[in-house]
């Protein structure tokens, strides 16, 4: 069997598992039972509990968007900071992640720990659909399909602006600094295109491999996204609107299986490599044993399908509802292209040449479109990939100095 056929076969099986896991959810396993089974303690804790375990204090905040979604955000304080630098910093996760992604690598490598220890007023966001933001003022995500009728478009249009407004209001500041990883960066670009004035609320936008178009993605990821695009209508017809929710059969199995060191080293790490690329030794076994409790943790089928559509497009564009739907919603046959000329905020991007989810080529394509690029920084490690941004043990050396360089440039002590 050729490698391409083998990868496709594995991804199809994985996709079937995702569908089944959406139907079957495990809700009866208690924390006490998991502890007795040898689960890593970090997998049993939420953001505030996990940060407290390592000596950090954090606060939970609730943000409500204009269209009624209820988002959870966390403010984390460094261990030895008596005075915080201004303005506040917002750190936003990627696709199928949550704020917990910034803690999984531990205090020596997790960006939430590193940035807060540098005494920045750090606010860590969550986008709609993950387990921290699976609420709505009037819709029930388990009963109302309307809850899941969103893609990246609505996240950029509502979630990112609401998060920024909340932080500025609660800190009495007029501006902030924004760090967006993958989808967290791509949705910031959407906001700048669609919400006049919001780009001016940031001193600097630091894009950590921001996701826009899909050039040179891994074959496995392409198969997953194409399948989501092709089968979105079928999935919704059988009442599957959500992808990989917290507590799904697949998530619980991965957390259970990967709690052992040997599977974590030889199997669980290779799942990440299949979707992205291989970088031996970058992500510690300890981190791999923890991260599957916090990844993947939910989004809409439509969001994944939107990425599948962009694979076929030459532009960064809105969700395609089909000819009839586009005419109704956009008054045009094709979905509109996002306006990058509106992204006037000073922009810095960090990327890896071995990234097979947001490739170097897609980053170079993006910086040609933006009007105010300060720097496109290629990480020196030739094997640096997409998952390394959140989970590598080497973030403090490879990307943190560049992040701090620009935070210092646009901050006041």
Secondary structure, 3 states (H helix, E strand, C coil): CCHHHHHHHHHHHHHHHHHHHHHCECCCCCHHHHHHCCCCHHHHCCHHHHHHHCCCEEEEEEEECCCCEEEEEEEEECCCCCCCEEEEEEEECCCCCCHHHHCCCCCCCCHHHHHHHCCEEEEECCCCCCCCCCEECCCCCCCCHHHHCCCHHHHHHHHHHHHHHHHHHHHCCCCEEEEEECHHHHHHHHHHHHCCCCHHHEEEEEEECCCCCCCCCCHHHHHHHHHHHHHHHHHHHCCCCEECCCCEHHHHHHHHHCCCHHHHHHHHHHHHHHHCCCCCCCCCHHHHHHHCCCCCCCEEHHHHHHHHHHHCCCCCECCCCHHHHHHHHHCCCCCCECCHHHCCCCEEEEECCCCCCCCHHHHHHHHHHCCCEEEEEECCCCCCCCCHHHHCCCHHHHCHHHHHHHHHHCCEC
